């Protein structure tokens, strides 16, 4: 059952790999985009939920909700090289240059995992069932959605931890960070059916955009955001510059994860029918 998806493109080897977490089988599927085929199935922990690529370390991090660990996959060998204990029920994950940030909804915390030491080096209490996480590549601030708090918490280690709590919509889940856009943090508010756009400099919501039926996961590249609608089996495509939906695309059953590459290519993990939809938007 695909619940999350991430993409890595290697210019050196000419590879374009898509990694999909399969919660039901405790595995990660690796899809070769050019071959349109699964080239590897990698055993990880129990009930994998989140997956993220860290190009700087050449790894893929996977949260295993069922056993409280993060599996680290080497992109070159497509094997698990580390299994790192975090907290009970880890869910979301984001890379930050040889580090991974992990949300722990049941504990109300966020863990920072250091690959070099294979350990949790910092834990932050945020409350409100944290689910999604994104990290700014320049400031290294972490932005965390709180599903039951209707807010995004900002963690800044250089400033001593949690520095802001930003009200967004009802039941925020997915979050994406896109530094090529003026308000680069996009938050999918499931109950409201909206996306909140946050400008990190002032930590304010600058725009609220309709985003379909119970939006869940979100990915953003350039001026576009891609939002899954699990209850409608669709993908909403938003023009961020125009603050408007430009396409609603049918995908598979219960789309739960999305990754984007370039301006108009997206990959959707469909939990209901165990497929990945590849979208070339107009």
C-alpha positions as CSV (number, residue, x, y, z in Angstrom):
1,X,0.0,0.0,0.0
2,X,1.7,3.2,-1.1
3,X,1.4,5.9,1.5
4,X,4.3,8.2,0.6
5,X,6.6,8.8,-2.3
6,X,9.9,10.6,-2.9
7,X,12.1,11.2,-6.0
8,X,15.8,11.3,-6.6
9,X,17.5,12.1,-9.9
10,X,21.2,11.3,-10.3
11,X,22.9,13.2,-13.1
12,X,26.1,11.1,-12.8
13,X,24.4,7.8,-13.4
14,X,21.5,9.1,-15.5
15,X,19.1,7.5,-13.1
16,X,15.7,8.7,-12.1
17,X,14.4,6.8,-9.2
18,X,11.1,7.0,-7.3
19,X,10.8,5.6,-3.8
20,X,7.4,4.5,-2.4
21,X,6.7,3.3,1.1
22,X,4.4,0.3,1.3
23,X,2.8,0.3,4.8
24,X,1.1,-3.1,4.4
25,X,4.2,-5.1,3.5
26,X,6.9,-3.3,5.4
27,X,8.8,-2.5,2.2
28,X,9.9,0.3,-0.1
29,X,9.4,0.0,-3.8
30,X,12.0,1.5,-6.1
31,X,10.6,2.6,-9.5
32,X,12.9,3.4,-12.4
33,X,11.1,6.3,-14.2
34,X,12.7,5.7,-17.6
35,X,11.8,1.9,-17.5
36,X,8.4,2.6,-15.8
37,X,9.0,-0.5,-13.7
38,X,9.8,-1.6,-10.2
39,X,13.5,-2.4,-10.1
40,X,13.8,-3.3,-6.4
41,X,11.7,-4.0,-3.3
42,X,13.6,-3.2,-0.1
43,X,12.5,-4.6,3.3
44,X,12.4,-1.9,6.0
45,X,10.5,-1.8,9.4
46,X,6.9,-2.3,10.2
47,X,4.2,0.0,8.7
48,X,6.5,2.4,6.9
49,X,4.7,5.7,6.4
50,X,7.1,8.6,5.4
51,X,9.9,8.5,2.9
52,X,12.4,11.3,2.0
53,X,15.6,11.6,-0.1
54,X,18.7,13.4,1.2
55,X,20.9,14.0,-1.9
56,X,23.8,15.3,0.2
57,X,24.2,11.9,2.0
58,X,23.0,9.7,-0.9
59,X,20.4,8.2,1.3
60,X,16.6,7.7,1.6
61,X,15.0,7.9,5.1
62,X,11.9,5.9,5.9
63,X,9.8,6.2,9.1
64,X,8.6,2.9,10.4
65,X,5.4,3.7,12.4
66,X,5.0,0.1,13.7
67,X,8.4,-0.2,15.4
68,X,9.5,3.3,16.2
69,X,12.5,3.4,13.9
70,X,13.9,5.1,10.8
71,X,15.4,2.9,8.1
72,X,18.3,4.5,6.1
73,X,18.6,3.3,2.5
74,X,21.8,3.7,0.4
75,X,20.7,5.1,-3.0
76,X,23.6,3.4,-4.8
77,X,23.2,-0.1,-3.4
78,X,19.4,0.1,-2.7
79,X,20.0,-1.6,0.7
80,X,19.2,-0.6,4.3
81,X,22.5,0.5,5.9
82,X,21.1,1.8,9.3
83,X,18.1,1.3,11.5
84,X,17.8,4.1,14.0
85,X,15.4,4.1,17.0
86,X,13.4,7.4,17.3
87,X,10.1,7.4,19.2
88,X,6.8,5.6,19.2
89,X,4.9,5.9,15.9
90,X,7.1,8.1,13.8
91,X,5.3,9.5,10.8
92,X,6.7,12.4,8.7
93,X,10.3,12.9,7.6
94,X,12.4,15.6,6.0
95,X,16.1,15.7,5.1
96,X,18.5,18.5,6.1
97,X,22.0,17.5,4.9
98,X,23.1,14.3,6.6
99,X,20.3,14.8,9.1
100,X,16.6,13.7,9.1
101,X,13.8,15.5,11.0
102,X,11.0,13.1,12.1
103,X,7.6,13.8,13.5
104,X,6.2,11.6,16.3
105,X,2.4,12.2,16.5
106,X,1.7,10.0,19.5
107,X,4.4,11.6,21.6
108,X,3.8,15.2,20.4
109,X,7.5,15.6,19.6
110,X,9.9,16.1,16.7
111,X,13.2,14.2,16.6
112,X,16.4,15.2,14.8
113,X,18.4,12.2,13.6
114,X,22.1,12.4,12.8
115,X,23.3,9.9,10.3
116,X,26.9,10.0,11.3
117,X,26.1,8.8,14.8
118,X,22.9,6.9,13.9
119,X,21.2,8.5,16.8
120,X,18.6,11.1,17.9
121,X,20.6,14.3,18.8
122,X,17.6,16.6,19.6
123,X,14.0,16.1,20.6
124,X,11.5,19.0,20.6
125,X,8.1,19.0,22.3
126,X,5.5,20.6,20.1
127,X,2.2,18.9,21.0
128,X,-0.9,18.7,18.8
129,X,0.0,15.5,17.0
130,X,2.8,16.6,14.6
131,X,2.5,14.9,11.2
132,X,4.2,16.8,8.4
133,X,7.6,18.4,8.4
134,X,9.7,20.4,6.0
135,X,13.1,22.0,6.5
136,X,14.4,25.2,4.9
137,X,17.7,24.5,3.2
138,X,19.3,27.9,4.0
139,X,18.1,28.7,7.5
140,X,17.6,25.0,8.5
141,X,14.4,26.0,10.3
142,X,11.9,23.1,10.6
143,X,8.2,23.7,9.9
144,X,5.9,21.1,11.5
145,X,2.1,20.7,11.0
146,X,0.1,20.0,14.1
147,X,-2.9,18.0,13.1
148,X,-5.0,18.6,16.2
149,X,-3.7,22.1,16.8
150,X,-4.6,23.8,13.5
151,X,-1.1,25.3,13.4
152,X,2.5,25.1,12.1
153,X,5.3,25.1,14.7
154,X,8.6,26.6,13.7
155,X,11.8,25.1,15.2
156,X,15.0,27.1,15.0
157,X,17.9,25.4,16.7
158,X,20.1,28.5,16.5
159,X,17.4,30.5,18.4
160,X,17.0,27.8,21.0
161,X,14.1,25.6,19.8
162,X,10.5,26.5,19.0
163,X,10.3,30.1,17.9
164,X,6.8,30.5,16.5
165,X,3.4,28.8,16.2
166,X,1.5,29.9,13.1
167,X,-2.3,29.4,12.9
168,X,-3.4,27.8,9.6
169,X,-6.5,25.8,8.7
170,X,-8.3,22.9,10.4
171,X,-6.4,19.6,10.6
172,X,-3.2,20.5,8.7
173,X,-1.4,17.4,7.4
174,X,1.1,17.7,4.5
175,X,3.6,20.5,4.2
176,X,6.0,21.4,1.4
177,X,8.8,24.0,1.1
178,X,9.6,25.6,-2.2
179,X,12.3,28.3,-2.0
180,X,11.7,29.5,-5.6
181,X,8.4,31.0,-4.6
182,X,7.8,34.1,-2.5
183,X,5.7,32.3,0.1
184,X,7.5,29.0,0.0
185,X,5.8,27.0,2.8
186,X,2.6,25.3,1.6
187,X,0.3,23.5,4.1
188,X,-2.6,21.2,3.2
189,X,-5.5,21.7,5.6
190,X,-7.6,18.6,5.4
191,X,-10.9,19.5,7.0
192,X,-11.0,23.0,5.4
193,X,-10.1,21.9,1.9
194,X,-7.5,24.6,1.6
195,X,-3.8,25.3,1.3
196,X,-2.2,27.9,3.5
197,X,0.8,29.7,2.1
198,X,3.3,30.9,4.7
199,X,6.1,33.5,4.3
200,X,8.8,32.3,6.7
201,X,10.4,35.7,7.2
202,X,7.4,37.0,9.0
203,X,5.8,33.7,9.9
204,X,2.4,34.7,8.6
205,X,-0.1,33.1,6.3
206,X,-0.1,35.3,3.2
207,X,-2.7,33.3,1.1
208,X,-5.3,30.7,1.5
209,X,-6.1,28.7,-1.7
210,X,-9.0,26.2,-2.2
211,X,-7.4,22.7,-2.7
212,X,-10.2,20.1,-3.3
213,X,-11.7,17.5,-1.1
214,X,-9.9,16.8,2.2
215,X,-6.3,17.6,0.9
216,X,-3.7,15.4,2.5
217,X,-0.2,15.3,1.0
218,X,1.4,18.2,-0.8
219,X,4.5,18.8,-3.0
220,X,5.6,22.1,-4.6
221,X,8.1,23.0,-7.3
222,X,8.4,26.4,-9.0
223,X,5.0,28.1,-9.1
224,X,3.1,24.8,-8.8
225,X,1.7,22.8,-5.9
226,X,0.3,19.3,-6.2
227,X,-2.2,18.2,-3.6
228,X,-3.7,14.7,-3.1
229,X,-7.4,14.4,-2.4
230,X,-7.9,10.8,-0.9
231,X,-11.7,11.0,-0.7
232,X,-12.1,12.1,-4.3
233,X,-9.3,10.1,-5.9
234,X,-7.8,13.2,-7.5
235,X,-4.8,15.4,-7.6
236,X,-5.3,19.1,-7.4
237,X,-2.7,21.3,-9.3
238,X,-2.4,24.8,-8.0
239,X,-0.8,27.8,-9.7
240,X,0.8,29.5,-6.7
241,X,1.5,32.8,-8.5
242,X,-2.2,33.0,-9.5
243,X,-3.5,31.5,-6.2
244,X,-5.8,29.3,-8.3
245,X,-6.5,25.7,-9.1
246,X,-5.6,25.0,-12.7
247,X,-6.2,21.3,-13.0
248,X,-8.0,18.5,-11.1
249,X,-6.6,15.2,-12.3
250,X,-8.1,11.7,-11.6
251,X,-5.5,9.3,-10.2
252,X,-5.7,6.0,-8.4
253,X,-7.7,5.0,-5.4
254,X,-7.0,6.9,-2.1
255,X,-4.0,8.9,-3.1
256,X,-1.9,9.5,0.1
257,X,1.5,10.7,-1.1
258,X,2.9,12.9,-3.8
259,X,6.3,14.0,-5.0
260,X,7.1,16.6,-7.6
261,X,10.0,17.1,-10.0
262,X,10.7,20.1,-12.3
263,X,7.7,22.2,-13.1
264,X,5.1,19.8,-14.3
265,X,6.0,16.2,-13.3
266,X,4.4,14.6,-10.3
267,X,4.2,11.1,-8.8
268,X,1.2,10.0,-6.7
269,X,1.2,7.0,-4.3
270,X,-2.3,5.5,-4.3
271,X,-2.9,3.5,-1.2
272,X,-6.3,2.0,-2.2
273,X,-5.1,0.2,-5.3
274,X,-1.3,-0.2,-4.7
275,X,-0.3,1.9,-7.7
276,X,1.7,5.0,-8.5
277,X,0.3,7.6,-10.9
278,X,2.8,9.6,-13.0
279,X,1.4,13.0,-13.9
280,X,2.6,15.3,-16.6
281,X,0.5,18.4,-16.0
282,X,-0.2,21.0,-18.7
